[in-house]
Amino acid sequence: MSPITSEPVPALSPAHLARVFGIPDLPDRLAAVDDRITAALRGDDALLGHAALRVASSGGKRLRPLFTIVCAELGGVFDDRVVDSAAAVELVQVGSLVHDDIIDAAPTRRGRATVNAVEGVDHALLTGDYILARAAELAAGVSGEAAGLLARALGELCEGQVLEMRDAFDPDRTIESHLASVRGKTAALFTCACQLGAHTGQVADRNAEAVAAFGDAFGMGFQVLDDVLDIVGDEVRLGKPTGNDIASGVYTLPVLTALRGPDGDELRRHLDPEAIAAAAGDDGGTARVSAALELVRRSGAVAGALTAADRYADDARRAVSHLNQTAVGDGLA
């Protein structure tokens, strides 16, 4: 068991999270999930295993498996079924990122070359499928209900992605449509992570519903904040250039809000895909993207988006407010 020491630890590190949730051996539990992911992807010297392992080990906060573990802890359970469920939900996240990189033709993710950039698009497509298959296998080994929860979340993820693709480069995209995409692309998997934890921890129905609501609200706020970072974040820390969403035609809450503001017409001109394509021969269209970013930054839309993220955080806290007498409930809040 890993002790909880008194020395300062980095925020969101396993040691810090162990304190937050009152689970002293949380670092060991998360390490067990990583080991299960490695074992699942390595398989019997699977040809796709090398690329899959490279992606799975490229970083990330492991928040989804964390929520599976801590929600199971509400029932006082940590066993192989919890580990398999946590590994499965993280593998869906990893596999979906491989597919996202194909769609975006992304050369890097988290500062590392993507599978499509190294092995090619065909190999990347199969790698993403392989990772999702391993996730399904793990969930099926837990229970039929776990497999159903994971399959449902994956379906919602696909719907969210295609909704985003449908609205690409559309400055008239509604905020409601954007949020529906976010709920499918991001929030659904956080909800699933919490549901899997409640399921494997045999948590009471009321609490299972509460943590599912928490996961949904947390996921919505998480994505809004991520969208803000694409506008104002530090490129080195992000591991990708800011403005990537704008360049890809993905207009998120800050951009959609700015489009409805006083400088909306000017912003719309900079977002014109034909104008960006015409400028590509000179600077890859980066000048227009940079100009669009500046308009969004000075519009006040970033502050509005952060307010929205705070509202989602409040929703998440309220969902688990009745669990405030438990360390896990306090930790989630």
C-alpha positions as CSV (number, residue, x, y, z in Angstrom):
1,M,0.0,0.0,0.0
2,S,1.4,3.4,-0.9
3,P,1.5,5.7,2.1
4,I,0.0,9.2,2.1
5,T,2.9,11.4,3.0
6,S,2.8,15.0,4.4
7,E,5.0,16.5,1.7
8,P,3.5,18.7,-1.0
9,V,2.5,16.7,-4.1
10,P,1.6,17.9,-7.6
11,A,-2.1,18.6,-8.2
12,L,-3.9,15.6,-9.9
13,S,-1.0,13.3,-9.3
14,P,-2.0,9.9,-7.9
15,A,-0.6,10.9,-4.5
16,H,-2.6,14.1,-4.5
17,L,-5.8,12.2,-5.6
18,A,-5.2,9.7,-2.8
19,R,-5.6,12.5,-0.3
20,V,-8.6,14.0,-2.1
21,F,-10.5,10.7,-2.0
22,G,-9.2,9.3,1.2
23,I,-7.9,6.1,-0.6
24,P,-4.3,5.6,0.6
25,D,-3.5,3.0,-2.0
26,L,-5.1,4.8,-5.0
27,P,-1.7,5.1,-6.8
28,D,-1.4,1.3,-6.6
29,R,-5.0,0.9,-7.9
30,L,-4.3,3.2,-10.9
31,A,-1.1,1.4,-11.6
32,A,-3.0,-1.9,-11.6
33,V,-5.3,-0.4,-14.3
34,D,-2.3,0.6,-16.4
35,D,-0.9,-2.9,-16.1
36,R,-4.2,-4.3,-17.2
37,I,-4.3,-2.0,-20.2
38,T,-0.7,-3.1,-21.2
39,A,-1.6,-6.7,-20.9
40,A,-4.8,-6.3,-22.9
41,L,-3.0,-4.5,-25.7
42,R,0.0,-6.7,-25.8
43,G,-2.1,-9.7,-26.3
44,D,-0.3,-12.7,-28.0
45,D,2.3,-10.5,-29.6
46,A,-0.5,-8.8,-31.6
47,L,0.7,-7.0,-34.7
48,L,-1.2,-3.9,-33.7
49,G,-0.1,-4.0,-30.1
50,H,3.0,-1.9,-30.6
51,A,1.2,1.1,-32.0
52,A,-1.7,0.7,-29.5
53,L,0.7,0.6,-26.5
54,R,2.5,3.7,-27.8
55,V,-0.7,5.6,-27.8
56,A,-2.0,4.3,-24.5
57,S,1.3,5.2,-22.7
58,S,1.5,8.7,-24.2
59,G,0.1,10.4,-21.1
60,G,-3.3,11.6,-20.1
61,K,-4.8,12.2,-16.6
62,R,-6.6,8.8,-16.4
63,L,-9.6,10.6,-15.0
64,R,-12.1,8.1,-16.4
65,P,-10.5,5.1,-14.7
66,L,-10.1,7.2,-11.6
67,F,-13.9,7.8,-11.5
68,T,-14.5,4.1,-11.9
69,I,-12.3,3.3,-9.0
70,V,-13.6,5.9,-6.7
71,C,-17.3,5.2,-7.5
72,A,-16.7,1.5,-6.8
73,E,-15.1,2.6,-3.5
74,L,-18.6,4.0,-2.5
75,G,-19.5,0.3,-2.1
76,G,-16.2,-0.5,-0.5
77,V,-15.1,-2.6,-3.5
78,F,-11.8,-2.9,-5.3
79,D,-11.3,-6.1,-7.2
80,D,-10.4,-7.4,-10.7
81,R,-13.9,-6.4,-12.0
82,V,-13.2,-2.8,-11.0
83,V,-9.7,-2.9,-12.7
84,D,-11.1,-4.4,-15.9
85,S,-13.9,-1.9,-16.0
86,A,-11.5,1.0,-15.4
87,A,-9.2,-0.3,-18.1
88,A,-12.0,-0.8,-20.5
89,V,-13.3,2.8,-20.2
90,E,-9.8,4.2,-20.7
91,L,-9.3,2.0,-23.7
92,V,-12.4,3.4,-25.3
93,Q,-11.0,6.9,-24.7
94,V,-7.6,5.9,-26.3
95,G,-9.2,4.2,-29.3
96,S,-11.4,7.1,-30.0
97,L,-8.4,9.5,-29.9
98,V,-6.7,7.4,-32.6
99,H,-9.8,7.7,-34.7
100,D,-10.0,11.4,-34.0
101,D,-6.4,11.9,-35.2
102,I,-7.3,10.2,-38.5
103,I,-10.4,12.5,-38.9
104,D,-8.3,15.6,-38.1
105,A,-5.2,14.4,-40.0
106,A,-3.4,15.3,-36.8
107,P,0.4,14.9,-36.9
108,T,0.9,14.9,-33.1
109,R,-1.0,14.4,-29.9
110,R,0.3,15.3,-26.5
111,G,3.6,16.2,-28.2
112,R,4.1,12.8,-29.8
113,A,3.6,11.7,-33.4
114,T,0.2,10.0,-34.0
115,V,-0.2,6.5,-35.5
116,N,-1.5,8.0,-38.7
117,A,1.6,10.1,-39.0
118,V,4.0,7.2,-38.3
119,E,2.4,4.0,-39.6
120,G,-0.2,5.5,-41.9
121,V,-3.9,6.0,-41.9
122,D,-4.8,2.4,-42.6
123,H,-2.7,1.1,-39.8
124,A,-4.2,3.8,-37.5
125,L,-7.8,2.8,-38.4
126,L,-7.1,-0.8,-37.5
127,T,-5.2,0.2,-34.3
128,G,-8.2,2.2,-33.1
129,D,-10.5,-0.7,-33.9
130,Y,-8.1,-3.1,-32.1
131,I,-8.1,-0.9,-29.0
132,L,-11.9,-0.7,-28.9
133,A,-12.1,-4.5,-29.3
134,R,-9.9,-5.0,-26.3
135,A,-12.1,-2.6,-24.3
136,A,-15.2,-4.6,-25.3
137,E,-13.5,-7.9,-24.3
138,L,-12.6,-6.6,-20.9
139,A,-16.1,-5.2,-20.3
140,A,-17.7,-8.4,-21.4
141,G,-15.6,-10.3,-18.9
142,V,-17.0,-8.1,-16.1
143,S,-20.7,-8.6,-16.9
144,G,-23.4,-8.2,-19.6
145,E,-24.5,-5.0,-17.9
146,A,-20.9,-3.6,-18.0
147,A,-20.6,-4.5,-21.7
148,G,-23.9,-2.8,-22.4
149,L,-22.9,0.4,-20.6
150,L,-19.7,0.6,-22.5
151,A,-21.4,-0.1,-25.8
152,R,-24.0,2.6,-25.2
153,A,-21.3,5.1,-24.4
154,L,-19.3,4.2,-27.5
155,G,-22.5,4.7,-29.6
156,E,-23.1,8.1,-28.0
157,L,-19.5,9.0,-28.7
158,C,-19.9,8.2,-32.4
159,E,-23.1,10.2,-32.6
160,G,-21.4,13.2,-30.9
161,Q,-18.5,12.9,-33.4
162,V,-20.7,12.8,-36.5
163,L,-22.8,15.7,-35.2
164,E,-19.5,17.7,-34.9
165,M,-18.5,16.6,-38.4
166,R,-21.9,17.6,-39.8
167,D,-21.5,21.1,-38.4
168,A,-17.9,21.6,-39.4
169,F,-17.0,25.1,-40.7
170,D,-20.6,26.2,-40.1
171,P,-20.6,29.6,-38.3
172,D,-24.4,29.3,-37.9
173,R,-24.0,26.2,-35.8
174,T,-26.3,26.5,-32.8
175,I,-25.0,26.4,-29.3
176,E,-27.5,23.6,-28.6
177,S,-26.1,21.5,-31.4
178,H,-22.6,22.0,-30.1
179,L,-23.5,21.0,-26.6
180,A,-25.3,17.9,-27.9
181,S,-22.1,17.0,-29.6
182,V,-20.1,17.5,-26.4
183,R,-22.5,15.4,-24.4
184,G,-21.9,12.5,-26.8
185,K,-18.2,13.0,-27.5
186,T,-17.0,13.7,-24.0
187,A,-19.6,13.6,-21.2
188,A,-21.0,10.1,-22.1
189,L,-17.7,8.4,-21.4
190,F,-17.3,10.1,-18.0
191,T,-20.9,9.1,-17.2
192,C,-20.1,5.5,-18.2
193,A,-16.9,5.5,-16.0
194,C,-19.0,6.5,-13.0
195,Q,-21.7,4.0,-13.9
196,L,-19.2,1.1,-14.2
197,G,-17.8,2.0,-10.8
198,A,-21.2,2.0,-9.2
199,H,-22.1,-1.3,-10.9
200,T,-18.9,-3.1,-9.9
201,G,-19.1,-1.6,-6.4
202,Q,-22.8,-2.7,-6.0
203,V,-23.7,0.8,-5.1
204,A,-27.3,1.6,-4.1
205,D,-29.5,2.8,-7.0
206,R,-29.8,6.4,-5.7
207,N,-26.1,6.8,-5.4
208,A,-25.5,5.1,-8.8
209,E,-27.9,7.7,-10.4
210,A,-26.1,10.5,-8.5
211,V,-22.6,9.6,-9.7
212,A,-23.9,9.1,-13.3
213,A,-25.3,12.7,-13.1
214,F,-22.0,13.8,-11.7
215,G,-20.1,12.2,-14.6
216,D,-22.3,13.9,-17.2
217,A,-21.9,17.4,-15.6
218,F,-18.2,16.9,-15.0
219,G,-17.7,15.8,-18.6
220,M,-19.6,18.8,-20.0
221,G,-17.5,21.3,-17.9
222,F,-14.3,19.4,-18.7
223,Q,-14.9,19.8,-22.4
224,V,-15.9,23.5,-22.1
225,L,-12.6,24.2,-20.3
226,D,-10.7,22.2,-22.9
227,D,-12.3,24.4,-25.6
228,V,-11.2,27.5,-23.7
229,L,-7.7,26.2,-23.5
230,D,-7.7,25.9,-27.3
231,I,-8.3,29.6,-27.4
232,V,-6.0,30.9,-24.6
233,G,-3.9,28.0,-23.5
234,D,-0.1,27.4,-23.6
235,E,0.9,25.4,-26.7
236,V,3.8,23.7,-25.0
237,R,1.6,22.5,-22.1
238,L,-1.2,21.5,-24.4
239,G,1.0,19.5,-26.7
240,K,-0.7,21.0,-29.7
241,P,-1.1,24.4,-31.2
242,T,-3.9,26.7,-30.0
243,G,-6.6,27.5,-32.6
244,N,-6.6,23.8,-33.7
245,D,-10.4,23.7,-33.4
246,I,-10.9,26.8,-35.5
247,A,-8.4,25.5,-38.1
248,S,-10.4,22.2,-38.2
249,G,-13.7,24.0,-38.5
250,V,-14.9,23.0,-35.1
251,Y,-16.6,26.0,-33.6
252,T,-16.9,25.6,-29.9
253,L,-18.8,27.6,-27.2
254,P,-16.3,30.6,-27.1
255,V,-16.3,30.9,-30.9
256,L,-20.0,30.5,-31.3
257,T,-20.6,33.1,-28.6
258,A,-18.2,35.5,-30.2
259,L,-19.9,35.0,-33.5
260,R,-23.1,36.4,-31.9
261,G,-21.2,39.5,-30.6
262,P,-20.4,42.9,-32.0
263,D,-17.4,41.6,-34.0
264,G,-19.2,38.6,-35.2
265,D,-19.3,39.6,-38.9
266,E,-15.5,40.2,-38.9
267,L,-14.9,36.9,-37.2
268,R,-17.1,35.2,-39.7
269,R,-14.9,36.5,-42.5
270,H,-11.8,35.1,-40.9
271,L,-13.5,31.7,-40.5
272,D,-14.5,31.5,-44.1
273,P,-12.9,28.1,-45.2
274,E,-12.4,29.3,-48.8
275,A,-10.4,32.3,-47.5
276,I,-8.3,30.1,-45.2
277,A,-7.7,27.7,-48.1
278,A,-6.7,30.6,-50.4
279,A,-4.2,31.7,-47.8
280,A,-2.7,28.3,-47.3
281,G,-0.1,28.8,-50.0
282,D,1.4,31.7,-48.0
283,D,1.2,30.7,-44.4
284,G,-1.0,27.7,-44.1
285,G,-3.9,29.9,-43.2
286,T,-2.4,30.5,-39.8
287,A,-2.7,34.3,-40.1
288,R,-6.5,34.1,-40.4
289,V,-6.7,31.6,-37.6
290,S,-4.6,33.9,-35.4
291,A,-6.8,36.8,-36.3
292,A,-9.9,34.8,-35.4
293,L,-8.4,33.8,-32.1
294,E,-7.7,37.4,-31.2
295,L,-11.2,38.4,-32.0
296,V,-12.6,35.6,-29.8
297,R,-10.2,36.6,-27.0
298,R,-11.2,40.2,-26.9
299,S,-15.0,39.5,-27.3
300,G,-15.5,38.4,-23.7
301,A,-16.7,35.0,-24.9
302,V,-13.9,33.2,-23.0
303,A,-15.2,34.6,-19.7
304,G,-18.7,33.5,-20.6
305,A,-17.5,30.0,-21.4
306,L,-15.7,29.8,-18.1
307,T,-18.9,30.8,-16.4
308,A,-20.7,27.9,-18.2
309,A,-17.9,25.6,-17.0
310,D,-18.5,26.8,-13.4
311,R,-22.3,26.1,-13.8
312,Y,-21.5,22.5,-14.9
313,A,-19.2,22.1,-11.9
314,D,-21.9,23.3,-9.6
315,D,-24.3,20.8,-11.2
316,A,-21.7,18.0,-10.6
317,R,-21.3,19.1,-6.9
318,R,-25.1,19.2,-6.3
319,A,-25.5,15.7,-7.8
320,V,-23.3,14.2,-5.1
321,S,-24.1,16.6,-2.3
322,H,-25.9,13.9,-0.2
323,L,-22.6,11.9,-0.2
324,N,-20.8,14.7,1.7
325,Q,-20.3,12.4,4.8
326,T,-18.0,10.1,2.8
327,A,-14.5,10.8,1.7
328,V,-15.3,9.9,-1.9
329,G,-18.3,12.2,-1.9
330,D,-16.2,15.0,-0.6
331,G,-13.5,14.2,-3.2
332,L,-15.9,14.2,-6.1
333,A,-17.3,17.6,-4.9
